[in-house]
């Protein structure tokens, strides 16, 4: 194919968009199996419940590190046969499939924790370029559809993968128990199926979709160090030292406060991240002083400080959206078991019935998200993406808040319908709005950085919700879900302030 600008890219057919997004089905198999079964594997290998959160920090930290790096270098990659993003799809799929096969066979806890790092990093290597892939391949008018297709595969993959252990155990009579220190066969076989699906679906996308090659000018810039040097090097160097020193000092101060107070150990991640980012800015400043501003780390630091306005606006939307989601994922089980099943003993029948109902409710919202993914582009077309996102997030927020007012657990299905609509919108519309504001040559990197605004609320939620539960809500976890509902509605309102450039372009085109 010839090189095409963002404006002259042709419209793709439904099946072309299907093919380029199909790999997300397998990627979600991997994530869903990881999310649902990793704690079970850790506890099988004698992990203490109070340590699980610390072990789980591997997932957000690897995403925080891997996605911007993979995005940055996929922007600067081109192979005549494999293209720009597809080499990363392939490498990630191979590594993630192997990790999924090995994870449930880990012989010791430390091995399983290490495998979580490897597995999450590998899945991220494949997943991150998929976001940029839509921006690369689709014209502005089809980007909402492209990201909605990814949402459909995310929802479908989550439902099926989450049910795999149940299917193997209850339909195929494969044991869901095993001797001490051994993961049950029902879980192992689920991971093997997940590995197969991840590899096959990603490779389907790799071989069914061709990418647009870079222009001669872009190709020359990729090879030339001089052309990759920063403009205004001295200004950038001063900014790097200024921000780097400030971040390091703030990080050290927070770490000292954490050290002298009794708070959750996960909170150490926050000052650690600040110190790490500060050190990277200082290092970038040193490289500029050495006349090496062509290096990737310097460009990543510069691009981070020069994020597009739309991306900064969407960061606020993402923060409140994902804070609400993590509130739901962490506290739905204790809320349902306590307030709807009147159960506190985790070994009792009532508690486990409630926990099973939560699994069903989560399958409901993922299934609704898969269906809503096809409705959202139509709603956005006839209104706007901002208004559609506001309505979807409001429905999700009301769904979470409704837990406080309902008494019949069966009615929670209606609550999760609202959450499912919001989930579909969160996975598609912000990315569609973002892609129109990004320079094409930096699409992968900025999509990776955008992941920060998913990871940071996860870390904050994991550290302050326990404090709020104990000191503000008197141990009543139902108020956490209400807080999550309010947070989601706030995110919807903030979406109205986003500068959606694609929609401006499309209106002018009409």
N, C-alpha and C positions, 0 to 999 in steps of 0.2 A: 504493500500500500504506500501511496505517497504521503509525505508529511502534510498534516492538516492542522490548521489553527483551531482554537476552541470554537470559533464562530462557524467554520466551514466543515466541521465534522458531520458526516451524514447521520441521519436517524437510523438506529439499528432496529431490527425486528424483535418481536417478543422472544423468539427462540435464541437469537444472538445474545440478548440480555440474560436469558436463562443460563446459557452456556458459560458466560463470563462470570456468573455469580454462583454456579453450581458447587464450586469448591467450598463455599461457606457452609454447606450442609455437613460435610465431613469435619470441617474445623469445629463446628458446634457440637458434633458428636464427642470430639476430644474434650472440649471445655465442659460440657454437661457431665460427662463421666468423671472428670477431674473434680468438679464442684460437688457432686453428690457423693463421691466415694472416697476422697482422699482422707478425710477425718476418720472414716471407718478403717482404712488401711493403717493409718498412724496408730489408732487405738488398738488394733489387732497386734501391732508390734510394740505394745506397752507404752504408748505415749500417754502422758497425764492430761486430763481435760484442761487444766489451767495453762498448759503449754501449747495447746493447739493453735491459738491465735498467733503466737510468735512463729510457729512453724509455717503457718499459712501466709505470713508476710512475704514469703518467697514469690507468691503469685503477683501481687501488685508491684513489687520491686523489680522483678524481671521485666514486666511490661513497661515500667517507667524507663528502664535502661535500654531495652532491646528495640522497642518500636521506633524511637527517633533515629537511632543509628541505622537500622534497616531501611527506614524511609529515606534518610539522607543518601545512602549509597545506592539505593535502587533508583533514585532520581538521576544518578550519574553513571548508571550501567546501561550498556547496549551491546547485544550480541545479535548477529544477523539471523540466527536460527531461533534462539531462546527469547529474544526481546529484552525488555527493561525490567518488568516485575516478575515475569514467569520463572527466571532462575531462582528467585527467592521463594516462590511458591513451591518449587520442586525440592529445594534443599530442606526447607522447613517441613514439608510433608514426609520426607524420608526419615528425618530425625525424630519427628513427633510420633510417627507410627512405631518406630523402634522403642521409643520411651513408653508408649502406651502398653506395649507388649511386656516390657520389663517391670513397670511400676507395681502391678499386683504380685509379682514374684520377688519383690525386694526381700533379702534375707535378714535385714536389720533396720531399725528405725532410721539411723543416720543415712542409710542407703536410700530409703524411701523419701526422706527430706531432700536429699540431693537430686533424686529423680524428679521431684516436683519442680525444682529449679530448671532442670534440663527440659522436662516436658513442657512447662509453661513458656520457656524461652523459644523452644522449637515451634510450638503452635503460633506464638507471636510472630516469628519469622515469616510464616505463611500468611497469617491473618492481616498484618499491617499493610502490605502492598495491595491487598484487595480493596481497601478504602480508596487509595490513590488510583487504582485501576479504573474505577467508575469515572473519576474526573478526567483520566487520560482518554477514555474511549467514547464517552457520551457527550452530546451537545447539552447546553444548559437546560433545555426544555425536557430532557429525558433523565436528568440526574436524580430527581426525586423517585422516578420509577426504578432506576438502577439500585439505589439504596434501599428502596422498599422491597425489591426482590431479595436483597441480602437479608432483610428482616424476616421475610417469609421463610427462607432456609434456616435462619437462626431459630425461629420458633418451631419449625418442623423437626429440626435436628434435636432441639432440647427436649421435646416431648418424647420422641422415640428413644433417644439415648437414656433418658431418665427412667424409662420403663423397662429397659433391657434386663436388669437384675431380677425384676419381678416376673418378666416373661420367662426367663430361663428357669427360675425357681418354681413358679406356679403352673406354667403351661408345659414345660419340658421336663419337670421333675429333677432338675439339677440341684444338688444340695446348696442351701444358702448358709450353712454352718460348716465349720471345719475345726480341726484340733487347734489348741492354743498356739498363737504365733503364726498361723497360716490363714491366708485370705481365702474365703469360700470360692468354689469353682464357678458359682453363678456370677460373681464379680469378675473373676479372671476371664471368663468367656465373653462377658460384656466388653471388657477392654480390648480383647482380640477383635471383636466385631467393629469396635470403634476405630481401631488401627486400620483395619481393612477399608472402612468407609472413608476415613480421612484421606488415605493415600489415593484411592480410586477416584473420588470426586474432585480432589485438587488436580490430579493429572488429567481428568476430563477437561477441566478448564484450560490447563496448559496446552493441550493438543487441539482444542476446538476453537481457540481464540487467537487471533494474530494482532500484534500491537503496531501502532504507527511509529515509524522510525524517526529519529531526531533529524532536524534540518542540518545542512552542511555546516552552518554557523555554530549550532549547538554541539555538533560532533567535534568540531575543531576546539571549542572551548573545553570540552571534556578532556582533551589531550594536552592542552597548554596550561602550564603552571602560571605563566605570566598573566594570561587572561582570567585566571581564577583568583587573582589577588584582590583583596578588598579595596574599595575606594575609600578615601578619607581615613587612611590607616591610623593616623595620630589621634583623631577624634575617637575612633573605635577603641584604641589602646587605653585611653584615659577612662572611657566608660567601663571597660572590662575591669580595670583595677579598682575603680570606684565601687561598682556593684559587687565585685568579688570580695573585696575587703569587708564591705558591709554585711554580706551574707555569712561570711566566716565568723565575724564577731557576734552576729545575732545567734547563729547556730551554737557557738560556744556558750553564750549566755543562757540560752534555753537548756542546753545539756546540763549546765551546772545547776539550774533550778530543778530539773528532773532528778538529778543525782541526790539532791538534798530533800526531796519530798517523796512520799509514798504514793506513786501513781503507777498506772499500767506500764509494763515494760515496753509495749509497742510504741509508746510516745517517744522513745529514743530515736525512732525512725525519722521524725520531723527535724530535729537539729542535725541529725546525720545527713539528711538530704540537703539541708541548707549549706552545711560545711562542704559537702561534695560539689554542689553547684558553684559555690564561691571559689573553690579550688580550681574548677574548670575555667571559670572566667579569668582568674589570675594567670593560669597557664596559657590561655589564649592571648592575654596581653603580653606575656613573655615571648611568645612565638612571633607576634607582630614586631616586637623590638628586634628580633633576630631576622627580620625580613622574610618570614615564612607564613605570611597571611593566606597563602594558597591552601594551607592544610585544612582538612575537613573539620577538625575541632574548632578552628577559628570561625569558619563559616557557620557552623551550627550555633555557636555562641552569638554571633552577629544576628543571625536570622531570628533567634529566640528573643532578642531585645527589640526586634523590629517586626513583631507579629502584626498582621493586618488588623485593622480596627474591628472588622466583623468577627474575627477569631477571639479577640479580647471580650467582645460583647457576648459571644456564645459560651465563653468560659464560665461566666456567671450562671447562665442557664444550665449548663452541664453540672456545675457544682451542686446546685440545689436539687436537680433531677436525680443524680446518683447518690446524694446523701439520703434522699427518700428511699431509693431502691435498697441500699445497704441496710437501712433501718428495717425495712420489710424482711429482707433475707435473714437477718440476724434474729428478729424477735417474733416472727409470725408463729413459730412453733410454741414458744412459751405462752403467747397470748391465746392461741386456740386451745391448747391443752388446759390452761387455767380457767379461762372465762367461758368456754363453751363446753368443756368436758369435765370441769371441776376436778381436775387431776393434778397432783403434784409429784406422785411417786413414779419415777421414770421406768420402773420395772413392772408397773401395774398395767392391766388390760386397757383401762380408760385412757391412760396417757398415750399408749401406743396406738390406740384407735384414733386419737386426736392427731398424733404425729403422721399417721397414714393419711388422714384427711388433708393435712397440709401438703403432702406430696401430690395429692390429687388436685388441690387448689392451684399449686404451682404449674401442674400440667395444663390446667384450664387457662391460666393467663398466657402461657406460651402458645397454646393452640389458638386462642383469640388473636394473639399478635400475628401469627402466621396468616390468618384470614384478613385481619385489619390492614396488613401490608399492601393488599391490593386496592383497598378503599382509600387510603390516605392520599395517593397521588391524584385521584379524581377530586377529592375534597380540596386539595391544594390548588388544583387547576382552576376551580370555580370560585375560590375565595383567595387565599394566599397561604404560603407555607407558615408564616408567623401565626396567623389566626388558627390554622389547622393544628399547629403545635400547642397553642394555648388551650383549645378545646380538649385535645387529647390528654394533656397533662392535668387539666381540671378534672376530667373524668377519673383519671388515675388517683388524684389527690382525694377526691370524694370517696372513691372506693376504699382507700386506706382508712380514712377518717370514719367510714361507716362501721368499721369493726366495733367502735365504741357504742353504737346505738343498736346493733343487732343482737339477738339472743339465740336464734336458730342457726346452727352451723351450716345447714343447707343453703341458707340465704347468702352465705359468703361467696357462693359461686357468682352472684351478681356483682359483688364487690370486685372480684377478680376479673370480671369482664372489663370493668373500667381500667384496672391496672394493665390488662393485656393491650388495650388500645393505646395507653400511654407508653407501654414498653415498645410497641411497634413504632411509634412516633420517635421515641428517644433514639432508636437504632437507625433511623433513616433521615428524618427532616433536618436535624442539626448538621449532619454531614453534607446533605444536599445544599444547604445554605452556605456552609463553609467552603465547599469546593469552588463556588463561583467567585470567591474573594481571593483565592490563592494563585500565585504565579505558577504556570504550568510546570516550570523547571524545578519547583520546590514543593510540588504537591505531596510527594511521599513523606518528606521530612515534616511538614506542618501537620499532616494527618497523624504522624507519630507523636508529635508534641501535643496534639489535641488529646491524646490518651492521658496526659498529665491530669486533666480536669475530670477524669474518671477515677484515677488512682488516688489523688489527694483527698477527695471526699471520703473514699473508702478508708483511708488511714485515719482521718479525723473522726469518722463515725465509729471506728473500732476503738478509739481512745476516749471519746467524751460521752458516748451514749451510756456506758456503764456508770459514769459519774452522775449524769442526769437522772438515771433510773434510781440511784441510791439517794441522792441529796435533793433532787427537785421533785421527783414523782413518787416518793415514798415506796419504792419497790413495785409500783403498779405499771407493768410493762405495756398495758394498753395505751398509755399516754405516749409511748415512743412511736406507735403506729400513727396516732393522731398528729404528732409532730412531723412525721414523714409525709403525711397527707398535706399538711400546711406547706411544707418545704416544696412539694411538687407543684402546688398551685402558684407559689411564688416564682418558681422556675417558668411556668407558663406566662405569667405576667411580664417577666423579664424578656421573654422571647419577642414581645411586641416592640422592644427597643433595638432589635438587631437590624443592621443595615444589610438587607438581602439583595446583593447586586445582581444576581441572576434574574430575579423577577423584574428589576428595573430594565435590564437588557431585553427581556422577553416582551415587556410592555411597549418598549420603544420599537421593537421589531414589528409589532402589530400595527 
